[in-house]
């Protein structure tokens, strides 16, 4: 079932998303100092707004009261995302990843009209498994699976440039035998690189590099959480039918990642994703 208002919701998201690209030729580029208060404000504010936008795209905002509800629940999820990143950056990567998946579940449930705790989702590569709880109202199966086209593309890119795949702290790590070449750092190399929810590190890197990359993976999970589906298998729910054990349910394109792409054209030391990851893992400004 194609959601006919999804395009309108995505267009609105593209207009409001803070992806303005600044021209750095006429100003001095300065590393942004770590500021946990700002990280918290951004996570709470943006997650609340995009939870509402995702709900609009999925026809779940029939009144002002429901809009306020979306904003409040999105704010709580934003706080949880911040805590997840803070935990991961501090070395508690497994706990951080689990909390990020829980926060994503609340956003997905709320934006789709489900009970906020109706399903718990867990991301496994480009697939996201969602497990129905006793509070579920809209689940067609005990276990449902969604497919992200964006995360599939990220996986292909990560695997192309890496040498090894392993599980680490609940994430699929795609590592490399040598640093990744880049023009963004003075030494010409990255010791770690994350593509979507697939973090990777090179040999002889300290633990903090892994912590940094898991913060990036959580950032991508956060973007995925507000992505409305472009196609739904199975159509409308028939509550009179018994719940199946498994169903493949939604396809998500990745419009939010497209909206975020222009931010990568900003100077490296000013990219918000790097500012947040360095601040929460290394506790420093971005290293040029």
Secondary structure, DSSP 8 states (H G I E B T S, - for coil): ---TTHHHHHHHHHHHS-------TTS--------HHHHHHHHHHHHHHHHHHHHHHTT---SHHHHHHHHHHHHHHHHHHHHHHHHHHTT-HHHHHHHHHHHHHHHHHHHTTS-TTSEEEEEETTEEEEEE-TT-SS-SEEEEEEEEHHHHHHHHHHHHH-SEEEEETTEEEEEBSS-EE-SSSTTSEESEEEETTEEEEBTT--HHHHHHHHHHHHHHHHHHHT---SEETT-S--TTS--EEEEEEEEE--HHHHHHHGGGGS-GGG-HHHHHHIIIIISS----
